[in-house]
Amino acid sequence: MDLERSEPLGNLSSDYIHDDVSDVHVEFENVIQPQDAPVISSDDESGEVDREYTGAFEGPEKTLEVCFRRADGREPVEGGKIKTGLRLIARSDLDTICKRARCTILSSVSNNYLDAYVLSESSLFVYNYMLILKTCGTTTLLRCLTVIIEAARRLGLELDWCSYSRKNFNFPDDQCFPHGSFQQELGYLHSHRNLCSKLDGQGYTLGPINADHWFVYVADQTVRSSIEDMDTDRVLNIMMFDIDPQVAEIFYFDKYHQSDGDETEEEEIKRISFDQTKKAGIDKLCPGAIFDPRAFQPCGYSMNAILYGSYFTMHITPEEGSSYASFETNQKVSSYTSLINNVVRNFRPKRLVITLMADEGGVKELKHNPLSCAASEAKINVPRKDKNMSNMVYKRQNCTSITVEDDCVCMMGNWILQDNPVQRTSKDRSMTFA
């Protein structure tokens, strides 16, 4: 069976468009529902309440990764050879998927391996057999999962792997159903009529419950080693909080020259987007990649970059009191030491969280892993702007690791700035962790 472009999802039957989730509290006894939560009978009706902007924004993203295999049992077509599988999903269908999550596509770039979309609320990456969707703010990411699965089914694909992860929310009361809590999210996945029989996954919590921690849900339906070399797959995510105020100012739109009529609105946005990228040094974090940055008004920034089969993505919310910047990549390198150090040096946060989700083969390929080495070897040292002062030293406070579904390793660690600068002497030298 050859894979062909599917018909628009607008022709889906009501079984997929109106997915019953009203029995969540019955089939998953441990789910805690708010007393005033409405009874939801359809995914199309859930999470549609707009939240008034309070000046604070939920920066940390929700991340959904879904992998598929050919239903006919034939070997998948590797990326770089032919555009097939999920990359044949029509743009209108991608818009439908994003609408369920309450976001929209703003721009895109492509190469032989993947399509990368900048969204109004983060990013979407589409490979032949894998889709990664990241959304921030009060988006309803899980609501689009049934539509993704159905779009793949119409292309002759069946579910192979699914993971959902996020850090604990800074503003949990702002979230919409089904993201009111991790228990509610698990209840949604376990009890959803068109999801529970397909997924059959488990949820996990990593890190201290009274500090920054990471929620992970994984459903593994088969061994993924036959799909585009995924037996060494890995994704690194760096989440930085309370970034340097001078860096945060870079991402306010009105700090740049405003168009006086000699360029269109889109041309102005593009110009300012690349100005912010260069001024913050983001362009140097992934040299050689194709960049697609986006500056937002009045503030905020998103960026996708692609290099062969790897993606890089960055999202920044500079608001005072909730400033945040994230950097994520699935690039397969032997060490992330230099990359982590460069990212932290650019944004100089007060604290950061690093997560790594990888197959065991991917972990074994890492020569140095700050999430598994001794704490003394995991310190991050970056120079201060004032060269006469000592380096900024980030100490790893804790680290958690768990292996799930046989071969998926999830690691999470918290770093905090040791804010005790001293006058540098002639013997001081800049150092980074090994």
N, C-alpha and C positions, 0 to 999 in steps of 0.2 A: 504494500500500500504506500503510494507516494504521498508526501505531505503537501497539501495545497492550501492556499489562503482560505481561511474560513469565511463564512457569511457573517455579516454584522451581528453583534450580540443583541441588537434590538429585536431580532427574531427569536430570541430564546423563549422557551415555554415558561409559564407562570411558576412552575416548580423551581426554577432557578432565579427568577426575578423576585418572587415573593417567598423568601425562605423563612419558615416558621421558627422563631426562637423563643416563643412565649413559655416553653416548658423548661427553661434553664434551671429554675429553682427546684424543680421536681426531680430531674434526672441526675443532678450533681449536688448532693446534699450539703457539701461544705461551702458552697458559694453563698456569700453574704450579699443580699440585695438591699439597697437603701429602702427605707420604709415608704418613701414617696415616689419610688421609681415607677414609671408608667409600664403598663403591660405592652410589650412590643410584639406585634404579629408579623412584621415584615422588616427585612434589612433596609428597604427603601424608606422606612419610617423612623429608623433609629438614628440617634445622634444628630438631628437636624436643628437643634436649638443653638443659635448663635450666642456666643459669650461676649459680653461687653469688654472692650479692651481696657485694662486697668493700668497699663504702663509696664507691666511685667509679662514676660513671654516664656513659655515652656520650651526651652531650647533643646534639651536632650531628645533624640529621635526614637521613635518606635521603628523597628526593622523587621521586615518580612522577607524571607528567602524561600523560594519554592523551586524545586527541581523536578524535571519530568523525564520519562523515557518513552521510546516509541512503543505504542500498544501492540504493533505487529511483531515485536520481538527482534526486529532487525537492528543492526548496529547503528548508533547515532552518527550523524555527520559532524565531524569536528569543525570548530570555528576556524575561520580563515580560508576554508575551502569553498563553502557555499552558504548562502543565506537561506535558512530553512527553519522549521520548528516554530518556536515562539516569535521569532523575528518576522514571521508572516502575519502576525496579528495586525489587523487594520488599525490605522490611527484612530478612527472613530471608536473602536473597541477599547483602545488604551485610554481614551477620554472617559469612557464608561467606567472603567476600572478606577481611574483616579477620582471620578465624581463620587463613587461609593466611599472613598476615603476622605472626601471633602477637600480636594485640592485640584489644581489644573496644571497642564503642561504649558511651559513658557517658551522653551527652546530645546534644541537637540543637536547632538553631533554623533557621527557614526564612523566605524572603520570596518575592516573585514571580520572582526570578532564580535562586536557588540554595538548596541544603540544605547546612548546615554541621554536622558531627558532631565533638564532642570525643571522642577515643579515650583508652584507657589509656596509649597511647604516641603522643601527638601528635594529628593532625587529618585529617579527610576532607572534601572539598568536592565536591559533585555539581551540575553544571549540566546543561542539556538535552543538550549534546553534548560535554561535557568533564568529566573526573574528575581531581582532584588528591588524592593520598594521601601524607601525610608521616608517617614513623615514626622513632622514636629508639631508643636502647638497643641491644639485640641482636635486634631484629625481623628478619624475613625477607621484606622488602618485595617483592622480585622474584617470589616464589613465587605471588603473587596475580594476576599479569599475565594468565595464560591464562584464569583465571576471569572477569576483567573483560572480556576480548575475547569470550568465549563469551556472557556475559550481554548484551552489546551486540548480538551477532549474533542472538540470540533476539528482540531488539526491532527487527530490521530495520536495524541499523547496521553499518557496516564501518569498519575502522581508517583513520584519517586522519593521525595524528601521535602520536609517543610520545617522551618524554624521561625520562631517569633521571639524577639528579645527587646528589652528596654531597661534603662536605669530607672530606679524609683523616681517618681515625679517630684518636682519642686513645688508644684501647685496642683495637687491631686483633685481638689474640689472643682477645678475648672474643666475637668475631662468629661466627655460625653460617653454614653453607653456605646459599646461594652467595655470601656476603658476606665471605669470607676475604681477598679482595684485589680490586682493580679488574679485574685480569686474569681472576680467577675469575668475576666478575660478567659481563664481556664474553663469556667462554666459555660461560656459561649461556645468555645471550641469543642467541649465534650458533649454538649447537648444539642448543638445545631443539627437540624434534620439532615442537611446535605453536607455536613462536615464530619460528624462523629464517626461514621462508618468508614470514611476515607482516611482519617488521620490516625486515630488511636495513639496519640502521643502523651508525653508526660511533661510536667512543669518542674522547674528547679529555681532555687534562690541561692545566689553566690554573694558573699560579703557580709559585713556586720549589719544586722537588721536595724540598728539605731544610728547608722551612718549611710554613706553612699553604698548601695548594693545593686545587683544586676539580676533581673528576672529573665529566664530562658525557658522556652517551650520547644521541644524537638519531637518530630514524628518521622521516623525512618522506615520506609517501606521496603527497601532493598539495598544491596551493596551498590554504591555509586561509582565504583572504580572504572566502569566501562564508559562513563560519560565525561568526555573532555578532560581527562587526567585529574579527576576530582579526588583521587585518593591522597593527594597532597594539597588539597584546598585549604586556604586559611584567610581569615579576615581580621585585620588589626583596626581597632577603633580607639582614638584618643579623645577624651571629653575633658575640656578645660573650663574651669569656673573662675569667676572674678578675674577676668583678663585685665591686663594693664590698661588704665584709663586712656593713656595716650594712643594705644593701639586701637581701643574701642572707638575713638573719635574718627579713625580712618573710614569707618563704615557708616557714617552719617552723610546722606545724599547732599545736603546743602553745604557741605564743606568744599564742594567742587564747583567749577565754573558752570553756571546755568546757561542753557541755550538762549540766544537772543534772536532766534528765528532762522539762523543759518544752517540748522540741522533739525531733522525730525525728532519726535520724542523717543523713538526706538534707537536712533543714532546717538542721542544724548545718553540714554541708559547704557548702551554698549560702550561708549567712550568712558563713562564714569566707572563702569564695571571693570574694565581693564586697568584703569588708573588705580583703583583700589587693590586689584590683584598685585600690581607691581609695587605699590607703596608698602604693602604689608609683607612683601617678600614671598607671597604664595606661589608665584611663578617659578621660584627656585626650588620648591619642595618636590616637584615632579618634572624635571627637565626632559624635553623631547616630546612631551605629551601634547595632545590636542586639547585646548582649553575652551570651556564654555562658562564664563562667569556671569553673575547677575547681581546688580546692585538694586536694593529696594528702597522705596520712599515710605516714611522719612528716614528709616535706617534698616540695616540688615544686609546680609550678603550670602549668596550660595554659589558654589562652583563645582562643576564636574570636569574631569580631565581623563582622557583615555590614552593608553599606550599599549599597542598590541592587544593582548587579552586581559589587561589589567585596567581597573578603574581607580580613580582617586576622587574623593568628594569632600567638600568643606562647607560648613554652615556656621554662620556667625550671627548672634543676636547681641548687640552691644549695649542694650539698655542698662542704665545704672541700677544696681541692686539685683540684677539677674543676668549680668553679662556672661556670655557662653560662646565657646568656639569648639567645633568638632572636626576631626580629620579622620577619614577612614579609607582603607585601601585593601584590595585583595592581591596585591603584587607579591609574587613568590620570590622573595629574597632570602639570603642565608642569615641575615641579621637586620633587625629594625633599629639598632642602636643609633646610627647617625640620623635616621629619619625622625625618630622620637625626639632626639636632642634638638634638631633643627626646628621642628614644629613648636616645641615648648619655648625655645629661644625667641621665636617670632611673636609669641603671644603673652609670655610671662604671666601665667595665671597664678592665683594663690593656692589652688589645689587642682588635681587632675585625676581622672579615672582612666585606666587603660584596660581594654578587654581584648581577648584573642579567642576566636572560635576556629578550630582547625581539626582536620583529620589527623590521626596519630602520625601518619606519614609526613604531614606538613610540619608537625612539631619536631619530628626527628631531623628534619632538614635545617632547623634553626641552630646556628652555631652559638648564638648567645640569645638568651630569652630573659628579659628583666622581670618576667612574671614567674620564673621558676628558679632563678639564681638566688644566692644568699642576699639578704637585705643590704649588707654592706657593699655588695657589687651592683646593686640596683639603684643607687643614688644617681640623680640627674643633676649635673652641674652646668649652668649656662652663665655666660658673662652678663654683667649689668651694663646698662647704658653708660653709667659713670664708670669709666675704666679705672678710676682710682679706688673703687670699692670692690670688695671681695665678690666672688661668684654667687649667684643664686643657687642654693642647694635644695633639691627636692628629695625628701626621704620617703621611702615606701613604708606606709603605716601598716598595711596588711595585704595579704594575698590569698586567694582561694582558687582551687582547681577541682574540677570534677570531670569524669569521663562518662558520657551518656550514649545510649544506643550503640554499645560495643566499641565504636571507634571515633566518636566525636568528643574532642577535648575542649572544654570551656574554661577559660582562665580570666580572672578579674583581680585588679590591684588598685589600691588608693595611694596616691602620693600627695604630700603636703609641703608647702614651702617653709623652710626653716628661716624665718625672717629675722636674721641677726647680722646684718651687714657690718663689716669692719673695714677700716682703712687698709688698702692693699699695701704690702711692703714690696721691696724689690725682689724678694725671694718668691712671692706668690706667682703661680702659673695657672692659666686656664686649663681645666681638665673636664673630660666627659667620662661617663661610666664606660667600662670596657665592653 
